[in-house]
Amino acid sequence: MTDPIDTPTPRRKPKPEVTTLGGRELKPSTLMMGFGYDPALSEGSLKPPIFLTSTFAFESAEAGKRHFERITGVREGGAEGLVYSRFNGPNQEILEDRLGIWDGAEDALVFSSGMSAIATLLLAWCSAGDVVVHSGPLYAATEGFIGKVLGKYGVTYLDFPAGASREEIDSVIARAKEQAARQGGKLALVYLESPANPTNALVDIEAVAAARDAAFEGEEARPPVAIDNTFLGPLWQRPLKHGADIVVYSLTKYAGGHSDLVAGGLSGSKAMMDPIRALRNTMGTICDPNTAWMLLRSLETLEIRMEKAGRNAAAVCAFLKDHPKVDGLGYLGMIEDSHQQDIFRRHCTGAGSTFSLFVKGGEAESFRFLDSLCVAKLAVSLGGTETLASHPAAMTHLSVPAERKRALGITDNLVRISIGIEDAGDLIADFDQALAAV
Ligand SMILES: *Cc1c(COP(=O)(O)O)cnc(C)c1O
């Protein structure tokens, strides 16, 4: 029996929960229907209600005191139970438990957006004088946050290209350690994004983790390796298995999957999440209960949505590959570079449904193609049930200097496509007639 005074507000469900059946480990797609929620605690309601409350009642004054002793570290064991909605809530905690299941993570945190997750992570792990090493390119707002916002607080960065070899990664980590020593700080974090947007270049997570381990051998503290897994996760890439410490999501994309919400997530060990949770508690970057509830619904269909979108993308790319008006495809199912192929084989279990289409010609031809699409919608973002198309050079990456655009391969004939779960034949017919109109 737990001491009633020691548990301020009863947890949603006693832990640990059943995740195996006769020696069989239950799969994430099964656990998404019920894990982390006990109907008996909510009047038998099969689905979790949306808990619209800003605060939670303590059972006694003593229980309230225990909570604050734990949250402030006066008492061992960390915060337990629910107290105030800037810190946590039942819908968000169920969502965190289920996100952690997908990634095979001990702990997870959800946020009001992908960017608030990323910003809270970076602020929690970096101090003045520190250096961040990151792969490039990154999502533009992430690159801006590291370069411009962290720069204001005396944090500098070094980057390496997504496809870099072990030697190149070793060299950038060594330079970052020197730079940190000069600045009176440390190499605080290695931040990756793979596949990179919009090039789809993959980062060798195993090589990065091995390089970090080698560079910090015998040292007490090692910088965590964090990776933005928005494009392939959580179904097709499980970075914690390959040596990453923290997995980052814009849950707005495939996890949410219906283009009707904005949210973010992080997962990893409790030790990795604790400093981030403390800062999230202070700033209130947690997602709201309604969004968390919608994400719980989304996670129930995550696997079937992503599988269908992945099959559709393979069919559409097979059609586009040899089309006379197509100059090339940046699709993970059709990688030509042998190093990239090797990374894909080791890290990924699927090619995703977001790819680059190079239309023969330039901006005018690409725009004619985009304006002729009927089924696919013209919008930025990705990972929704509907197919979206956009023109990075003129839209998301408009402000990127010409030279950097060239280096990243963001050309005027590049169209970015995120395939949804429509009928594959209808999508092919749409691309066929739009290419005919170019
Ligand atoms: C969209 C996106 C983000 C930012 O997420 P928001 O939910 O829009 O804040 C970060 N990383 C990647 C790879 C993304 O696609």
The ligand as an ORCA input file, in Angstrom:
! r2SCAN-3c Opt
* xyz 0 1
  C       7.464     21.536    -38.976
  C       8.778     21.160    -38.493
  C       9.299     21.698    -37.304
  C       8.575     22.748    -36.489
  O       7.416     22.260    -35.934
  P       6.124     23.153    -35.577
  O       5.156     22.163    -35.055
  O       5.689     23.828    -36.858
  O       6.564     24.169    -34.566
  C      10.540     21.246    -36.879
  N      11.231     20.322    -37.571
  C      10.779     19.804    -38.731
  C      11.605     18.799    -39.453
  C       9.539     20.198    -39.227
  O       9.101     19.678    -40.380
*
